Each structure stands twice: as C-alpha cells, then as structure tokens.
Amino acid sequence: MTVWDRPEPPARPVPLDRERIVAAAVALADEGGLEAVSLRKVAARLNAGPMRLYGYISTKEELFDLMVDEVYAEILPEEQPGDWREALRTLAHRTRQAALRHEWLADLLGGRPSLGPNSVAVTEATLSALDGIADIDTVMRAVETVSAYFTGAIRREIANLRAERATGLSKHDWQRASGPHVTRMLATGRFPALAKAVYDGTDVDAETSFATGLDWVLDAVAAKLTPPSV
C-alpha cells in the first residue's frame, strides 16, 4: 500500500497532517538540500514529537515521494498543450524551472516513476498530447528520450550552481582561474579539437543551452513520429 492509499490518523491536540509535514520538509530541503531533511527535523519544525510523524509517513523515502509530488503540482501545465511538441517542451521547461526553485529535485529525478496524484496528472497531460500520433510504444520511447535529455541537463546545471557556491567562483571566475592550465595543455598541440572549441566556440548561458538542446532532441523525435513518405 502506498503512502497515498493509507488514511491519515485522526487529528490530535497539535494540528498535523501530511500537507503540513510535506510543506515543512520542502522548506527544509530548499534551505539545506535533502541531507537537511529527516523526520526528526521535520517534527521539530512543526513543534511535534518525531513519533507522531510515523502515523502519517512510514519512512524518509515516503516523505521524499510526497515532496516530489508536491513539486509536480508546479510542473503540471496550466492549460493542455496544443500539440505533442509543445507538451514535451512545456514538460522540460517547467521541470527545469521547478528544479531551479527546489534544487534537491535534481537528486530525485530519473528514478522510478512517481505515483502521486500530481505526478500522474503530469504524465496524463503529456501522453494525451501524443495520443494518436504514433503507436503507444513509439510514444513512450519519445517521452523517455526527451525526459532523459532534460533530466541530464538539469542535473548538470544544478551541479554547476552547487560548485559555484562551494568554491565561491562563478563560471567565468573559474574559467579565468583555470585559464593558465588550459592554455598550457592546448599549447602542446595534442588537443586540436578542444582548442578549436575553447578559442572559436560561442559561450552561451544555461537557459539558451537547455533550449537549444531540447529543440534538437525534439527534431529527432519528430523524425520518428512522422511516417516515412511513400
């Protein structure tokens, strides 16, 4: 039985329910990452005894499931996307925006499918936009391909943000600090392709890189969804 199937215990003197518990856990994670979340810390924030939380949530993993589903409410599109491409683009961008607000989400993306009501609603909205475009197996591979792209891109972006905070160096500060070492390596002539990328490539921001890569992936998916001309 999942956490969503179990009824909550009756109310007691200190008001407590899953909604309050999840809100407190999300706030803790927003402040200090998933490592800042424990049933004891959540209980302390709610001025409740830790054992009381076990009436609502059995494990920390269940709490994480509930937290993810809470954020999926932010990912759920406000309107049904007009076509499959817009549906997948919306899913990618709204997931990225949610992860930038809640960086810990990046650590939980890409695992087993979330089964909470908001997560299921997001999946339904996405699949509905692809209904009838191709057979269901092709549709599922299309969604998985786009999800694999934006999950990896989001994790990389969040990892870079965390590195900036840990070192105190922005991307450009780090590039300047690493410049002499990179210059010496490239001067050996052993890395001509990398040298071309470093000296001739255009530096773009994370949002532009994400959007460009997403469009390329969607172009590739479109080729699989479009029946070959006879």
C-alpha positions as CSV (number, residue, x, y, z in Angstrom):
1,M,0.0,0.0,0.0
2,T,1.4,3.4,-1.0
3,V,1.5,6.4,1.2
4,W,-1.3,7.9,-0.9
5,D,-3.5,4.9,-0.2
6,R,-3.2,5.0,3.6
7,P,-5.7,7.1,5.6
8,E,-4.3,9.7,7.9
9,P,-4.7,9.2,11.6
10,P,-7.3,11.3,13.5
11,A,-6.5,14.9,14.5
12,R,-4.8,15.4,17.9
13,P,-4.2,18.5,20.0
14,V,-1.2,19.8,17.9
15,P,-2.6,20.1,14.3
16,L,-0.8,17.8,12.0
17,D,-1.5,16.4,8.6
18,R,0.5,15.2,5.5
19,E,0.2,18.6,3.9
20,R,1.8,20.4,6.8
21,I,4.5,17.7,7.1
22,V,5.4,17.9,3.4
23,A,5.4,21.7,3.4
24,A,7.9,21.7,6.3
25,A,10.1,19.0,4.6
26,V,10.1,21.0,1.3
27,A,11.1,24.2,3.2
28,L,14.0,22.3,4.9
29,A,15.2,20.9,1.6
30,D,15.0,24.3,0.0
31,E,17.2,25.6,2.7
32,G,19.8,22.8,3.0
33,G,19.2,20.1,0.5
34,L,17.9,16.6,1.1
35,E,20.5,16.0,3.7
36,A,18.7,18.6,5.8
37,V,15.5,16.5,5.8
38,S,14.8,13.9,8.5
39,L,11.6,13.0,10.3
40,R,13.1,14.4,13.5
41,K,13.9,17.8,11.9
42,V,10.5,18.0,10.3
43,A,8.8,17.2,13.6
44,A,10.9,19.9,15.3
45,R,9.9,22.5,12.7
46,L,6.2,21.6,13.4
47,N,6.7,21.5,17.2
48,A,5.6,17.9,17.3
49,G,7.2,14.7,18.6
50,P,9.0,12.7,16.0
51,M,7.0,9.6,16.7
52,R,3.8,11.4,15.7
53,L,5.0,11.6,12.1
54,Y,5.1,7.9,11.8
55,G,1.3,7.9,11.9
56,Y,1.4,9.8,8.6
57,I,4.7,8.6,7.0
58,S,6.5,5.3,7.5
59,T,9.9,6.1,6.0
60,K,12.0,9.0,4.8
61,E,11.7,7.6,1.3
62,E,7.9,8.0,1.5
63,L,8.5,11.6,2.6
64,F,10.7,12.2,-0.5
65,D,7.9,10.7,-2.6
66,L,5.4,13.2,-1.2
67,M,7.9,16.1,-1.6
68,V,8.4,15.2,-5.3
69,D,4.7,15.0,-5.9
70,E,4.2,18.4,-4.2
71,V,6.7,19.9,-6.7
72,Y,4.9,18.2,-9.6
73,A,2.0,20.4,-8.8
74,E,4.2,23.3,-10.0
75,I,5.2,21.3,-13.1
76,L,1.6,20.5,-14.2
77,P,0.8,22.7,-17.1
78,E,-1.9,25.3,-16.5
79,E,-3.5,24.5,-19.9
80,Q,-3.4,21.4,-22.0
81,P,-0.6,21.9,-24.6
82,G,-1.8,22.3,-28.1
83,D,0.3,19.6,-29.7
84,W,2.9,16.9,-28.8
85,R,5.9,19.1,-29.3
86,E,4.6,21.9,-27.1
87,A,3.6,19.3,-24.5
88,L,7.1,17.9,-24.3
89,R,8.7,21.3,-24.4
90,T,6.5,22.5,-21.6
91,L,7.3,19.5,-19.5
92,A,11.0,20.1,-20.0
93,H,11.0,23.8,-19.2
94,R,8.6,23.6,-16.3
95,T,10.6,20.8,-14.8
96,R,13.8,22.9,-15.1
97,Q,12.1,25.9,-13.6
98,A,10.9,23.8,-10.6
99,A,14.4,22.3,-10.1
100,L,15.9,25.8,-10.0
101,R,13.4,26.7,-7.3
102,H,13.9,23.4,-5.5
103,E,17.5,22.2,-6.3
104,W,17.0,19.0,-4.4
105,L,14.6,17.8,-7.0
106,A,17.5,17.2,-9.4
107,D,18.7,14.5,-7.0
108,L,15.4,12.6,-7.2
109,L,14.7,12.9,-11.0
110,G,15.3,10.0,-13.2
111,G,14.4,7.2,-10.8
112,R,11.3,5.1,-10.6
113,P,8.1,6.9,-11.8
114,S,6.4,8.9,-9.1
115,L,2.9,7.6,-8.4
116,G,1.5,10.6,-6.6
117,P,-1.6,12.4,-8.0
118,N,0.2,15.4,-9.3
119,S,2.9,13.3,-11.0
120,V,0.3,11.1,-12.6
121,A,-1.6,14.2,-13.8
122,V,1.6,15.5,-15.4
123,T,2.1,12.1,-17.2
124,E,-1.5,12.1,-18.3
125,A,-1.3,15.6,-19.8
126,T,1.9,14.7,-21.6
127,L,0.6,11.4,-23.1
128,S,-2.7,12.9,-24.0
129,A,-1.0,15.4,-26.3
130,L,0.7,12.5,-28.1
131,D,-2.4,10.3,-28.3
132,G,-2.9,9.1,-31.9
133,I,0.4,10.5,-33.1
134,A,2.0,7.0,-33.2
135,D,1.7,3.6,-31.6
136,I,2.0,3.6,-27.8
137,D,5.5,2.1,-27.7
138,T,6.8,4.8,-30.0
139,V,5.1,7.4,-27.9
140,M,6.6,6.0,-24.7
141,R,10.1,6.0,-26.3
142,A,9.6,9.6,-27.4
143,V,8.7,10.7,-23.9
144,E,11.6,8.7,-22.3
145,T,14.1,10.3,-24.8
146,V,13.1,13.8,-24.0
147,S,12.9,13.1,-20.3
148,A,16.4,11.6,-20.4
149,Y,17.7,14.8,-22.1
150,F,16.2,17.3,-19.7
151,T,17.0,15.2,-16.6
152,G,20.6,15.1,-17.5
153,A,20.7,18.8,-18.5
154,I,19.0,19.8,-15.2
155,R,21.4,17.7,-13.1
156,R,24.4,19.3,-14.8
157,E,23.1,22.8,-14.4
158,I,22.3,22.2,-10.7
159,A,25.7,20.6,-10.2
160,N,27.4,23.7,-11.6
161,L,25.3,26.0,-9.4
162,R,26.4,24.0,-6.4
163,A,30.0,24.1,-7.4
164,E,29.8,27.9,-7.7
165,R,28.5,28.2,-4.2
166,A,31.0,25.7,-2.8
167,T,34.0,27.4,-4.4
168,G,32.8,30.9,-4.4
169,L,33.7,31.1,-8.1
170,S,31.3,31.9,-10.9
171,K,31.6,30.1,-14.2
172,H,33.7,33.0,-15.6
173,D,35.8,33.3,-12.4
174,W,36.5,29.5,-12.7
175,Q,37.4,29.9,-16.3
176,R,39.8,32.7,-15.6
177,A,41.4,30.8,-12.7
178,S,41.8,27.7,-14.9
179,G,43.0,29.6,-17.9
180,P,46.7,29.3,-17.5
181,H,46.5,25.5,-17.0
182,V,44.2,25.1,-20.1
183,T,46.4,27.3,-22.2
184,R,49.5,25.2,-21.3
185,M,47.6,22.0,-22.2
186,L,46.4,23.3,-25.5
187,A,49.8,24.7,-26.4
188,T,51.1,21.1,-26.6
189,G,49.2,20.6,-29.8
190,R,47.8,17.3,-28.5
191,F,44.2,18.6,-28.3
192,P,43.3,20.4,-31.6
193,A,39.6,19.7,-31.4
194,L,39.4,21.0,-27.8
195,A,41.5,24.0,-28.8
196,K,39.0,24.9,-31.5
197,A,36.1,24.6,-29.1
198,V,37.9,26.8,-26.5
199,Y,39.0,29.5,-28.8
200,D,36.3,29.6,-31.5
201,G,33.2,28.3,-29.7
202,T,30.5,30.6,-28.5
203,D,29.8,30.8,-24.8
204,V,26.1,30.6,-24.1
205,D,24.1,30.7,-20.8
206,A,22.5,27.7,-19.3
207,E,18.9,28.6,-20.4
208,T,20.0,29.0,-24.0
209,S,21.9,25.8,-24.0
210,F,19.0,23.9,-22.5
211,A,16.5,25.3,-25.0
212,T,18.8,24.6,-28.0
213,G,19.5,21.1,-26.9
214,L,15.8,20.5,-26.3
215,D,14.9,21.7,-29.8
216,W,17.5,19.3,-31.3
217,V,16.1,16.4,-29.4
218,L,12.5,17.3,-30.4
219,D,13.6,17.5,-34.0
220,A,15.0,14.0,-33.7
221,V,11.8,12.7,-32.0
222,A,9.7,14.3,-34.8
223,A,11.5,12.3,-37.4
224,K,10.5,9.1,-35.6
225,L,6.9,10.2,-35.1
226,T,6.4,11.3,-38.7
227,P,5.5,8.4,-41.0
228,P,8.0,8.0,-43.9
229,S,6.8,9.3,-47.2
230,V,5.8,6.7,-49.7
